[in-house]
Amino acid sequence: MTPQNPALRLQVIKIYKELLFLVREYPLGYDYARPRLHKAFMSQAGVDDEEKIRSGIKRAEFVKKEIEALYYLKRYRALRQRYDKID
């Protein structure tokens, strides 16, 4: 991707790194999630339209929130399971 706006390129790289960091704890494993993340970003590498890039960034932010929600739910269930056994 070579957008005219270098700020967009930095945003894409930033969200890619954030997602890469999040998939370290992915339930199916890092080795499962990393190639899929890379493939998803590389499939959009040729996009030059700034609006499409912005919509891709928004979609990546949504995916990031979904992954975070998955982790919070996993953590909540683990804590709930521990403390429900005490009763």
N, C-alpha and C positions, 0 to 999 in steps of 0.2 A: 504494500500500500504506500503510495506516495501522495498524500493529500497536499493541496496547496497551502493548507493551514497547518503549520508545525505544532500548534497547540493541540489539535485533534490527534495528531500522531502520539504526542505525549500522553494524552488521555487514554488512548487505546493501549499503549504499553503499560500504563499504570493499572488499568482494570485487568489486563492479562496477568500481571504479576500478582495482583490481589487474588484473583481466582486460582492461580497456581498455588498460592500460599494456602488458600482454603481447602483445596482438594487433597492436601497432605493427610487430612483426617477423614477423607471420604469413606463411607461404609464399605464400598466395594474395593477400596484400595487406591493408592496413588498410581500404581502401574495401570490400573483400569481407567482412571479419570484423566490423567495427564495427556495421553495420546488423543483422546476425544476432544479435550480442550484445545489442543494444538491444531487438530484438524478443523475444528469449528472456526478458529481465527484465520487459519490459512485459506479456508474456502472463501473468505471475504477479503483476501489480500489485494485483489485487483480493483476493488471499489474505489472510485475517485470522486463520486458525488458526495459533497459535504453533508447533505441531509440524510443520505443512506448511512454514512459513517456515524452521524449523531444518533440515528435510530438504532444502529448496532450497539453503540455504547449504552443506550438506555436499556436495550435487551440484556446486555451483559450485567448491568447493575441489577436488573430484576433477578437474573440467575444467581447473582451474588447474594441477594437477600433471601432467596429460596434456600440456598445452601446453608446460610447462617441460621435460618429458621429450623432446618433439619437438625443442625447441631444442637440448638437450644432445646428442641423437642427430645432429642436423644439424652441430653443432660438431665432434663426434667424427669424423664422416665426412670433414669438410673437413680436419681435422688429419691423419687417417689417410691421406688421399689425398696430401697434401703430403709426408709423411714416407716413404710407401711408394715414391715416385718416386726418392728419394735412393739407395736400396739398389742 
